[in-house]
Amino acid sequence: MNTPSPLRKLGGRIRALRTAAGLAPARLAAAAMIEEDTLAAIEAGRCDPDFRTLARLAGALGVSVGALLSAMEDPDQPP
């Protein structure tokens, strides 16, 4: 079984929230004050965003940073 990496899970969560909010990538990137290429890399799991970037993305999406990071949790791993 090939499970997604934590960064891919995070990126997928951000993409899902963006899509659910009806935001185009350019609009979310602008709201979070990051480059659209950076957002694309984060959503693809190719970029490890720092906390400031996560906080900006969370704010632009109307969720907490914890809500974004919860996507990275592996239920099979102990805390």
N, C-alpha and C positions, 0 to 999 in steps of 0.2 A: 504494500500500500504506500503510495507516494503522498505524504501530507504536505501542504503548503508551508513554507517557512513563515516565521512570525512577521517578517516584513511584507510578505505577500498577503498575509491575513490583514495586516494593518491597511495596506493599500486597497484591498478589496472592500474593507469597511468604509474607507473614505469615499471610494467610488460609489458604493451603494448609497451612502448618505447624500452625496452630491446629486446622484440620479433621482433619489426620492424627493429631494428638495427642488428638482427641476432646474438645477443650475448647470450651465455649460461650463466646461473646464476653464475657459478664459475668465468667466465671471467669478468662479471660486478663487482662482489664482489671484485675480485683482483684489478681491475682498480680503484675502489672506496676506496680501502684499508679498507674493512670491512669483517667480517666473512660471509661465505655463509649462515650460519644459521640465521644471522642477516638480510641478504637480504631476505631470505624466510619469515621471520616474518614480515618484512616491507611490502612485496608484498601481504601477507595475511591479512594485516591490524591489526596485533596483536602487533605491535611495533610502538612507537611514536618516530621517529628519531629526533635527535637534528639538529640544523642548519648546523653544520659542516658536518654531515653525508649527509644531503640533498645536500649541496654544492658539496660534492665529487661525489655523484650519478649523479647530474646534469652535472657536468663536464665530467664524464665518458660517459654520454649519449649524450653529445653535445647540451644540452639545458640549459636554465636559471632555476634558482631555482623558479622563478615566474611561469614558464611553468609547473613545477611539482605541485606547490601549487594551481594553477588555477583549478586543478582537484577537490580540496576540496570545492570549492565554491558551494553554494546552490543557484540556480537562484530564488528560492521562498523566500529567506531571504533577507531583506534589508542589505546594506553594513554596 
